[in-house]
Every structure is written in C-alpha cells, then in structure tokens.
Amino acid sequence: MKRVSNLLAWGALAIVAALCFLNWQTLAAVAPLDLVVWQGDAPLGIVLLAMAGVLLVFFLFAYLNNQISSLLENRKLLKEIQRVQALADKAEASRMENLHQLISTEFRLLNERIATTNVMAVPSDANQEQAQPLSLTELVARR
C-alpha cells in the first residue's frame, strides 16, 4: 500500500510539473492582483504555484513530525516491554530455582525414607555382605 501511495504522489507531482512546463507562458502572464492590503500586477500562476509549494512544505513538515513522534513512542514502548520482559524473566528464574530446591528437598526426604525402611531385599547367601539401600536416582537408573 505504501508503494502505491508513493507512486501516486510521484505521478501527481510529475503531472503538475509537466503542466507547468507546457503552460509556462500562461502561468507567467502578468495579471492584476488584489490582496486587500496591496494591489499590483504579478504573474498569478507563479503566485499560486508558490502558495502550493508552501503548503506542500507545511504538510511535509507535519508528516515528518508525526513520523518522528511515532518512532519515539515506539522506542519508548519497546524499552518498557524489554524492562517488563526482564522482570518477568527474573521472576520465572526465581520460581524455577524455588521449584528446584523443593524437588531436591523432596528427593532427599524420599531417599531418607527409603534408607530407613530398608527397601533392599536381604541377601540369601550368608557369605555376602549386607547390601546398602539404593538412592532414588540409583533405583531409577536400574529400570
């Protein structure tokens, strides 16, 4: 859409420039000009072209001002989003650390329970030495 708008704007400018070039004699023709406080003879076409140019510059300035303010607002919002994202990442890391500590504590307690209840089967041969209870990680590794 932006490309189409640019093409239309450049096309309109080319048409106006071509009409001005082809009709320069008519534009430059001197005519009586009444501006309420001043009266005189001036080329009316050139005066109107100059006024259109001033308006074009004014609207171009307004457009650039709008674009710059939009870019500054986007930059401000991006910084705010990055700040909030960093805060959320820190909170998530904290929650993950707490979860890790909780799981480690639970595994330790579970290993202690397993050790106290002697889950291991008593060896059938009397010559074998007493087997030590396995930790939960060893039990899972043997599966």
SULVENLIN-V449723 format. One record per helix or strand of 2 or more residues. SS is the DSSP state (@ for helix, = for strand). FROM is the first residue (numbers start at 1). LEN is the number of residues. If there is no record, write none. Layout:
BEGIN
ss	from	len
SS	FROM	LEN
SS	FROM	LEN
END
This chain:
BEGIN
ss	from	len
@	2	21
@	24	4
=	30	5
=	39	5
@	44	74
@	136	7
END
